[in-house]
Amino acid sequence: MVQALIEIDENTNRVLNVVKAKYGLKDKGEAIKVVVEKYIEEENEPELRPEYLEKLKKIRKGKYIGFNSIEEITKTK
């Protein structure tokens, strides 16, 4: 295991404390590990989600999806 001495701002400290309490962790190191694992799951996905692949298939067939507002676009993500 690698040990690191880090400096974090007050807001980051609060967030780590919330994660620590929510998951019943012993220390902030474990909280950092949970946050990194969640990031890997969400952002570092090696494959595309099935629903996105379906949208791509429709677009390639010429079946475009129309939107009337920015709000509609953000709801479909």
C-alpha positions, -999 to 999 in steps of 0.1 A, spaced: 0 0 0 12 35 -9 10 63 17 7 99 7 5 132 25 -19 154 7 -33 189 11 -71 193 4 -93 223 6 -121 227 32 -148 217 7 -130 185 -3 -125 177 33 -163 180 40 -171 158 10 -147 131 22 -162 133 57 -197 128 41 -185 98 20 -168 84 51 -200 87 72 -223 75 44 -204 43 38 -193 37 75 -156 39 67 -128 41 92 -108 69 77 -105 94 48 -81 72 29 -110 47 25 -133 75 15 -108 85 -12 -107 49 -24 -145 48 -27 -146 81 -46 -120 69 -71 -138 36 -76 -170 55 -84 -151 77 -108 -137 46 -126 -172 31 -129 -188 63 -143 -161 80 -164 -137 53 -174 -162 29 -189 -144 8 -216 -176 0 -234 -206 21 -244 -239 17 -226 -264 -5 -244 -290 24 -246 -264 47 -262 -256 20 -288 -293 18 -297 -294 56 -302 -264 53 -325 -280 26 -345 -311 48 -350 -290 78 -360 -271 57 -386 -304 45 -401 -315 81 -405 -339 82 -376 -328 113 -358 -341 123 -324 -356 158 -323 -355 181 -293 -374 213 -287 -352 227 -259 -320 223 -240 -339 209 -211 -351 179 -232 -315 172 -242 -303 171 -206 -331 148 -196 -322 122 -221 -286 118 -209 
